[in-house]
Amino acid sequence: MPYQNSPITATMPCRSCDTEISAIARECPYCGAEQFDTRSSALAMRDMPSERRGLTAGLLCLLVGVFGAHRFYVGKHATGFLMLVTLGGVGIWWLADLIMLITGQFRDKDGRRVTEWI
């Protein structure tokens, strides 16, 4: 086994050739098959911008943000409801979200940044 000296002991079978390989290997060292579908993985999706528009989220946040409307818009329904009940965390949570939207740090329910303005 080629990984005997490796500090990582977790293994898994290759998706293609069924040979035991490291559980964190991106590709099989024997057949070269890719082990993880990076196009649909959550980590790969975080690098893509959200399909939600920053202008819409920003206007919702500015006009009715204390009620959590911008969070409902990006799919964060639970925290949107909490903002509705607490009136935007008595304005503090609302202000933090507004700053995050303006600086491009606000994220949708999938963890993607809401950066596209138009």
Residue pairs with C-beta under 8 A, 6 or more apart in sequence:
1 20
2 29
3 11
3 21
3 22
6 22
8 22
8 23
8 24
10 22
10 23
10 24
11 20
11 21
11 22
11 23
12 20
12 21
12 22
12 23
13 19
13 20
13 21
14 20
14 21
14 28
14 30
14 31
14 33
14 35
15 28
15 33
15 34
15 35
16 28
16 31
16 33
17 28
17 30
17 31
17 33
19 28
19 30
19 31
21 28
21 29
21 30
21 35
25 35
26 34
26 35
26 36
27 33
27 34
27 35
28 35
38 44
42 110
42 111
45 110
45 111
45 112
46 110
46 111
46 112
48 112
49 112
49 113
49 114
49 115
49 116
50 74
50 107
50 108
50 110
50 112
50 113
50 114
50 115
50 116
51 116
52 73
52 74
52 75
52 108
52 114
53 114
53 116
53 117
53 118
54 101
54 104
54 106
54 114
54 115
54 116
54 117
55 117
55 118
56 73
57 70
57 73
57 74
57 101
57 106
57 114
58 70
58 98
58 101
58 102
58 117
60 69
60 70
60 73
61 69
61 70
61 94
61 97
61 98
61 101
62 98
63 69
65 83
65 88
65 94
65 97
65 98
66 83
66 87
66 88
66 91
66 94
67 83
67 84
67 87
67 88
68 79
68 80
68 81
68 82
68 83
68 84
68 88
69 80
70 97
70 101
71 77
71 79
71 80
71 83
71 97
72 80
74 106
74 107
74 108
74 109
74 114
75 108
75 109
75 110
76 108
76 109
83 89
83 93
83 94
86 93
88 94
88 95
88 97
89 96
97 106
100 106
101 114
104 113
104 114
104 115
105 113
106 113
106 114
107 113
107 114
108 114
